[in-house]
Amino acid sequence: MAPRTDIEIARAARKLPIQAIGARLGIPPEDLLPYGHDKAKVSAEFIAGLEGRPDGKLILVTSINPTAAGEGKTTTTVGLGDGLNAIGRAAAICIREASLGPCFGMKGGAAGGGYAQVIPMEEMNLHFTGDFHAITSAHNLLAAMIDNHIYWGNDLDIDSRRVTWRRVMDMNDRALRDVVLSLGGVSNGYPRQSGFDITVASEVMAILCLARDLGDLEQRLGDIVVAYTRDRRPVTARDVKADGAMTVLLAQAMQPNLVQTLENNPAFVHGGPFANIAHGCNSVIATRTALKLADFVVTEAGFGADLGAEKFMNIKCRKAGLRPDAVVIVATVRALKMNGGVAKEALGREDVAAVRHGCANLGRHLSNVKSFGVPAVVAINHFATDTKAEIEAVKAFVAGHGSEAILCRHWAEGSDGILELARKVAEIADAGVSQFDYLYPDEMPLLEKIETIAKRIYRADGVVADDRVREQLRAWEEAGFGHLPVCMAKTQYSFTTDPTRRGAPTGFSVPIREVRLAAGAGFVVAICGEIMTMPGLPRTPAAETIRIGPLGEVEGLF
């Protein structure tokens, strides 16, 4: 008999009312804003009352560079949370919300898999509680108010050629990357070139995920630089008087969403900035809330450790004052073989030599994570085609790097299949051996921060940046933004900017195509290579097979 699909498993789950999940964390029913019976938002008043409580232990789950073979980072995050609860350690999970773009494009759903899932699966991967729609609306309200200000006399003297604020939508649509606005005559405004990004690339998304509370949110929204005047002075969202209305649109979206795992353990699913464009972590407010309510909080960073973990450490932890107690690096035998040069169609055959060769990718990530002073353990996410010799090769490699690799079967067995990892993580976290520190200090010049990440994390020889980029970075430093951390926008598939170069390549440079200031979020974005802020749909998008079935249930999403 074929194993049940993810959606079949999710639909068969015995869900508890969301009030029962809240009760496990000590959240009273009156502090939950229910969305149906199985999801709710946690009130801002309750969260404010948690100040002063001690924090639990923070566990970060990251991975090797993603491949078409699959790694299972979210699945492992969910499984580890269930596993910690199964060994008697009160744990909560914090992950990001899913974007509609990838769901209808290539990736599909993003709530775990097998018997390590967060539910309700369909709602989480579609409209959920409407947070992304609120972010889209707030972002585009600001865009509309900029053009409206220019139309009605332009008192701020905005140079319409230097409006940097684009519009967004939560869908992959390459036709909107570059557009011309305001065609059709005088009544439609002043024509100018602009474009769209995907909502998860919006600075508003990054701000919502880094803000501590509504007051901090409004301050950060007001700080967004949206344009420049004719004499090159920055114009902010506060200048066009959009920050207050944007905050109103985002007030409910700021409240973390509470759901549950298949094993009825609490999970906060909130925010979702792209990991290769933005910082790729769930919201600070969700993570900090969970840390006040649980002994252990298991969270994930986007994509591989070169992007997600680096940004988690250098951006999220720096902004929120977080200190991870342990890191789990997820790998699969299949993905390591692909990093070792094996084609996807041949991954089912045993190839110990390819596993050993592909472990170079894992080794670099392991070394990078340890460079932050945080102890790391490797989770081998098990596939049925893995052989004993291949698994032992991974374990031996990791042992040679001073860490431990643990085989995990949570996809097939739920918490029962990940108890060994749960015990090891709890042991590491309880030992208090983490000596966490950032990769670079605040006072380091912006270009040096970029070079530090390129050399120490990617192992590049250096960066390539033309005079325009260097002059822009110097100008931002002179304007008082030099203390900001750097957010690298790079392909997730490789340490290089070439997505086809797997493994642990050397002898390359990182080209910096452009830099963008995210003054409200509080970081500078360095766009490397050919990375896009508005993805396109693949030749055969997932949307072609998504429909409502005869029983009224969603089909084709998973």
Disulfide bonds with the S-S distance in Angstrom:
none
